[in-house]
Amino acid sequence: MDVITDIAVQGVQMLLVFLLAPLLTGFIRKIKARLQRRRGPSLLQPYRDLIRLLRKEVVLADNASWLFRAVPYVTFAAIWVAAALVPTFATGLLFNWTADLIVIVALLGTARFFLALAGMDIGTSFGGIGSSREVMIAALAEPAMLMIVFCVALVAGSTHLSTVADYIASTAVGLRVSLGLAMIALVMVALAENARIPIDNPSTHLELTMVHEAMILEYSGRHLALIEFGAQLKLLLYVSLIVCLFYPWGIGIFGAGLAAYVAGAALYLLKITIAGFLLAVFETATAKMRVFRVPQFLGAALMLGLLGTLLLFVSKGL
């Protein structure tokens, strides 16, 4: 009976992120439209877009290889697994032993690697430009992400997400400048990894600005649906990661009962709603920067993560 309960709770976790990802994207679009004094699309429009793409026929280029066909499934699976590993409403779930920050970074890196290969597979100029820019951003974002991981691990004594969430939620942490620096750095990395403003504009198709969109211009039908769904899951993943690492208060502990799970889920929905609203406000008030300034932006994130780590080393006398 306990095994069935464990599987059921873990399944709810996977289903929750699966269903919430398009809703978060729709919510951000709706808030941005309201801030611009437009009515905007419905909150359910991302679901409709995905269903419409799934019904359409897949159109492939003559020179498309097996890699081009397999990449949508590989990237979607890797991102969904990574998103499902991040604790949302409870810690210590069935697969929590794999929920490690290093594993999350590795899964996201795998998805990025294959998507960049797919962008170059057809041989179009847009795909090559998008892939080169994606790799350039990744080369700067991943070191910053690793410094954030080191900073959090020094505070909690582990890279395990459930352990980190339980420790940060306890009274043993208090206010730490190092964690504040790491949080700012993670927000900057999240903006870059999700191709959001000021790094990229997710609503444009201008060849001089687009990064993510350039890599997937040749995709259509269910392949495009999987890639778009993966991008929505990735956005929810980073929001969940920020909430789990820095605002885990109210998250349930595995085995605490149904009431604790429901309360944790309600607080999680509130947290991602606030995060989505803040992201919409930020993107409305901020302009996209030039591509040549992206290294400076991510370099600042790296320095913030490094500074937070050095402060912890100094405070611990290492």
C-alpha positions as CSV (number, residue, x, y, z in Angstrom):
1,M,0.0,0.0,0.0
2,D,2.9,2.4,0.8
3,V,4.5,1.7,-2.5
4,I,1.2,2.5,-4.3
5,T,0.9,5.8,-2.4
6,D,4.5,6.8,-3.2
7,I,3.9,6.1,-6.9
8,A,0.6,8.0,-6.8
9,V,2.1,11.1,-5.2
10,Q,5.1,11.1,-7.6
11,G,2.6,10.8,-10.5
12,V,0.7,13.8,-9.2
13,Q,4.0,15.7,-9.2
14,M,4.7,14.8,-12.8
15,L,1.1,15.6,-13.9
16,L,1.1,18.9,-12.0
17,V,4.1,20.3,-13.9
18,F,2.8,18.8,-17.1
19,L,-0.5,20.7,-16.8
20,L,0.7,23.9,-15.3
21,A,3.5,24.7,-17.8
22,P,1.2,26.0,-20.6
23,L,-1.0,27.8,-18.0
24,L,2.0,29.7,-16.7
25,T,2.9,30.8,-20.2
26,G,-0.7,31.9,-20.9
27,F,-0.8,33.8,-17.6
28,I,2.4,35.7,-18.4
29,R,1.1,36.6,-21.9
30,K,-2.2,37.8,-20.4
31,I,-0.6,40.0,-17.8
32,K,1.8,41.5,-20.4
33,A,-1.2,42.3,-22.7
34,R,-3.1,43.9,-19.8
35,L,-0.1,46.0,-18.9
36,Q,0.0,47.2,-22.6
37,R,-3.7,48.0,-22.5
38,R,-4.6,45.1,-24.7
39,R,-7.2,42.4,-24.1
40,G,-4.7,39.6,-25.0
41,P,-5.2,35.9,-25.6
42,S,-7.1,33.6,-23.3
43,L,-5.2,31.9,-20.5
44,L,-6.0,28.6,-22.2
45,Q,-4.6,29.7,-25.6
46,P,-1.3,27.8,-25.1
47,Y,-3.3,24.6,-24.7
48,R,-5.2,25.3,-27.9
49,D,-2.0,26.0,-29.8
50,L,-0.4,22.8,-28.7
51,I,-3.5,20.8,-29.7
52,R,-3.7,22.5,-33.1
53,L,0.0,21.7,-33.8
54,L,-0.5,18.1,-32.7
55,R,-3.3,17.7,-35.3
56,K,-1.2,19.2,-38.1
57,E,0.9,17.1,-40.5
58,V,4.6,17.1,-40.0
59,V,6.6,18.6,-42.9
60,L,10.2,17.6,-43.2
61,A,13.0,18.9,-45.4
62,D,14.4,16.5,-47.9
63,N,17.8,16.5,-46.2
64,A,16.5,16.0,-42.7
65,S,18.3,13.2,-40.9
66,W,17.0,10.9,-38.2
67,L,18.5,13.3,-35.6
68,F,16.1,16.0,-36.8
69,R,13.2,13.7,-36.2
70,A,14.3,12.4,-32.8
71,V,15.4,15.7,-31.2
72,P,11.8,16.9,-30.3
73,Y,11.2,13.7,-28.3
74,V,14.6,13.7,-26.6
75,T,14.4,17.4,-25.6
76,F,10.8,17.1,-24.3
77,A,11.6,14.0,-22.3
78,A,14.7,15.5,-20.7
79,I,13.0,18.7,-19.8
80,W,9.9,17.0,-18.4
81,V,12.0,14.7,-16.3
82,A,14.0,17.6,-15.0
83,A,10.9,19.6,-14.2
84,A,9.3,16.7,-12.4
85,L,12.4,16.2,-10.2
86,V,12.1,19.7,-8.7
87,P,10.0,19.6,-5.5
88,T,6.8,21.6,-5.9
89,F,4.3,20.8,-3.2
90,A,6.3,18.2,-1.2
91,T,9.8,17.0,-0.6
92,G,11.1,13.4,-0.3
93,L,9.0,12.0,-3.1
94,L,9.6,8.5,-4.6
95,F,12.3,9.7,-7.1
96,N,13.8,12.3,-4.8
97,W,17.1,10.4,-4.7
98,T,17.6,11.6,-8.3
99,A,16.5,15.2,-7.6
100,D,20.0,16.7,-7.5
101,L,21.0,20.1,-8.8
102,I,23.8,18.5,-10.8
103,V,21.3,16.2,-12.5
104,I,19.0,19.1,-13.4
105,V,21.9,21.0,-15.0
106,A,22.9,17.8,-16.9
107,L,19.4,17.2,-18.2
108,L,19.0,20.7,-19.4
109,G,22.4,20.6,-21.0
110,T,21.4,17.5,-22.9
111,A,18.2,19.1,-24.2
112,R,20.1,22.2,-25.3
113,F,22.9,20.1,-27.0
114,F,20.4,18.1,-29.1
115,L,18.3,21.2,-30.0
116,A,21.4,23.0,-31.2
117,L,22.4,20.0,-33.3
118,A,18.9,20.0,-34.8
119,G,19.2,23.7,-35.7
120,M,22.3,22.9,-37.8
121,D,21.0,19.6,-39.3
122,I,19.0,21.2,-42.1
123,G,21.8,23.5,-43.1
124,T,19.8,26.8,-43.2
125,S,21.4,30.1,-42.2
126,F,18.7,30.8,-39.6
127,G,19.3,27.5,-37.9
128,G,23.0,28.0,-37.8
129,I,22.7,31.5,-36.4
130,G,20.3,30.3,-33.7
131,S,22.5,27.3,-32.8
132,S,25.7,29.4,-32.5
133,R,24.0,32.0,-30.3
134,E,22.4,29.3,-28.2
135,V,25.8,27.6,-27.6
136,M,27.4,31.0,-26.9
137,I,24.7,31.7,-24.2
138,A,25.1,28.2,-22.8
139,A,28.9,28.5,-22.5
140,L,28.3,31.6,-20.3
141,A,25.2,30.5,-18.4
142,E,26.4,27.0,-17.3
143,P,29.4,28.3,-15.4
144,A,27.2,30.8,-13.6
145,M,24.7,28.0,-12.9
146,L,27.4,25.8,-11.4
147,M,28.6,28.7,-9.1
148,I,25.0,29.0,-7.9
149,V,25.0,25.3,-7.2
150,F,28.2,25.5,-5.2
151,C,26.9,28.5,-3.2
152,V,23.6,26.7,-2.3
153,A,25.5,23.5,-1.5
154,L,27.8,25.3,0.9
155,V,24.8,26.6,2.8
156,A,22.8,23.4,2.9
157,G,25.6,20.9,2.8
158,S,24.1,19.1,-0.1
159,T,23.1,19.5,-3.7
160,H,20.0,17.3,-3.1
161,L,16.9,19.5,-3.8
162,S,14.8,18.0,-1.0
163,T,17.6,18.5,1.5
164,V,18.2,22.0,0.4
165,A,14.5,22.9,0.6
166,D,14.1,21.5,4.1
167,Y,17.2,23.3,5.3
168,I,16.3,26.7,3.8
169,A,12.8,26.4,5.2
170,S,14.2,25.8,8.7
171,T,15.1,28.5,11.2
172,A,18.8,27.6,11.0
173,V,19.5,29.7,7.9
174,G,18.3,33.3,8.5
175,L,19.2,36.1,6.2
176,R,22.3,35.5,4.1
177,V,23.8,37.9,1.6
178,S,25.3,35.0,-0.3
179,L,21.9,33.4,-0.9
180,G,20.6,36.8,-2.1
181,L,23.4,37.1,-4.6
182,A,22.8,33.5,-5.7
183,M,19.1,34.2,-6.2
184,I,19.8,37.2,-8.4
185,A,22.3,35.2,-10.4
186,L,19.8,32.4,-10.9
187,V,17.1,34.8,-12.1
188,M,19.5,36.2,-14.6
189,V,20.5,32.7,-15.8
190,A,16.8,31.7,-16.0
191,L,16.1,34.7,-18.3
192,A,18.9,33.7,-20.6
193,E,18.1,29.9,-20.6
194,N,14.4,30.6,-21.4
195,A,15.2,33.2,-24.1
196,R,13.3,35.9,-22.3
197,I,13.7,39.6,-22.4
198,P,16.4,41.2,-22.2
199,I,18.3,38.3,-23.8
200,D,15.7,37.3,-26.4
201,N,12.1,38.3,-27.3
202,P,9.9,35.1,-27.3
203,S,7.2,36.9,-29.4
204,T,9.4,37.9,-32.4
205,H,10.7,36.2,-35.5
206,L,13.2,38.9,-36.6
207,E,16.3,37.1,-37.9
208,L,18.6,39.6,-36.3
209,T,17.3,39.0,-32.8
210,M,15.9,35.5,-32.4
211,V,17.8,32.7,-30.7
212,H,15.4,29.9,-29.7
213,E,13.0,30.6,-32.6
214,A,15.8,30.4,-35.2
215,M,16.6,26.8,-34.3
216,I,13.1,25.6,-34.6
217,L,11.9,27.4,-37.8
218,E,12.0,24.2,-39.8
219,Y,9.8,22.2,-37.4
220,S,6.1,21.8,-37.8
221,G,3.2,19.7,-36.5
222,R,3.7,17.4,-33.5
223,H,7.5,18.0,-33.6
224,L,7.0,21.8,-33.1
225,A,4.3,21.1,-30.4
226,L,6.8,19.0,-28.4
227,I,9.5,21.6,-28.7
228,E,7.1,24.4,-27.7
229,F,5.8,22.4,-24.8
230,G,9.3,21.7,-23.7
231,A,10.1,25.4,-23.7
232,Q,7.0,26.0,-21.5
233,L,8.1,23.2,-19.1
234,K,11.6,24.7,-19.0
235,L,10.2,28.1,-17.9
236,L,8.1,26.4,-15.2
237,L,11.2,24.4,-14.1
238,Y,13.3,27.5,-13.5
239,V,10.4,29.2,-11.6
240,S,10.0,26.1,-9.5
241,L,13.7,25.9,-8.9
242,I,13.8,29.5,-7.6
243,V,10.9,28.8,-5.4
244,C,12.4,25.5,-4.1
245,L,15.8,26.9,-3.4
246,F,15.0,30.3,-2.0
247,Y,11.3,30.3,-1.0
248,P,10.5,26.8,0.2
249,W,8.3,27.8,3.1
250,G,5.0,25.9,3.3
251,I,6.2,23.0,1.2
252,G,5.0,19.6,2.5
253,I,7.1,16.8,3.9
254,F,6.6,13.4,2.4
255,G,4.3,11.3,4.5
256,A,2.8,14.4,6.3
257,G,-0.7,13.6,4.9
258,L,-3.2,14.9,2.4
259,A,-3.8,18.2,4.1
260,A,-0.1,19.1,4.0
261,Y,0.1,18.2,0.3
262,V,-3.0,20.3,-0.5
263,A,-1.6,23.3,1.5
264,G,1.8,22.9,-0.2
265,A,0.2,22.8,-3.6
266,A,-1.9,25.9,-2.9
267,L,1.2,27.8,-1.7
268,Y,3.1,26.6,-4.8
269,L,0.4,27.9,-7.1
270,L,0.5,31.2,-5.3
271,K,4.3,31.4,-5.6
272,I,4.4,30.7,-9.3
273,T,1.5,33.2,-9.9
274,I,3.5,35.9,-8.2
275,A,6.7,34.9,-10.1
276,G,4.7,35.0,-13.4
277,F,3.3,38.4,-12.6
278,L,6.8,39.8,-11.8
279,L,8.2,38.4,-15.0
280,A,5.5,39.9,-17.0
281,V,6.0,43.3,-15.4
282,F,9.8,43.1,-15.9
283,E,9.5,42.2,-19.6
284,T,7.0,45.0,-20.2
285,A,9.3,47.6,-18.6
286,T,12.6,46.3,-20.1
287,A,13.9,46.5,-23.6
288,K,15.8,43.7,-25.3
289,M,19.6,44.2,-25.3
290,R,21.9,43.7,-28.2
291,V,23.4,40.2,-28.7
292,F,26.9,41.6,-28.1
293,R,25.9,42.6,-24.6
294,V,24.7,39.2,-23.5
295,P,28.2,38.1,-22.4
296,Q,28.3,41.1,-20.0
297,F,24.9,40.2,-18.6
298,L,25.8,36.6,-18.0
299,G,29.3,37.6,-16.8
300,A,27.6,39.6,-14.1
301,A,25.5,36.5,-13.1
302,L,28.8,34.5,-12.9
303,M,30.4,37.1,-10.7
304,L,27.4,37.2,-8.4
305,G,27.5,33.5,-8.0
306,L,31.2,33.5,-7.4
307,L,30.9,36.4,-4.9
308,G,28.3,34.5,-3.0
309,T,30.5,31.4,-2.9
310,L,33.5,33.4,-1.8
311,L,31.5,35.0,1.0
312,L,30.6,31.6,2.3
313,F,34.2,30.5,2.2
314,V,35.2,33.5,4.2
315,S,32.4,33.1,6.7
316,K,33.3,29.5,7.3
317,G,37.0,30.2,7.5
318,L,37.9,27.8,4.6
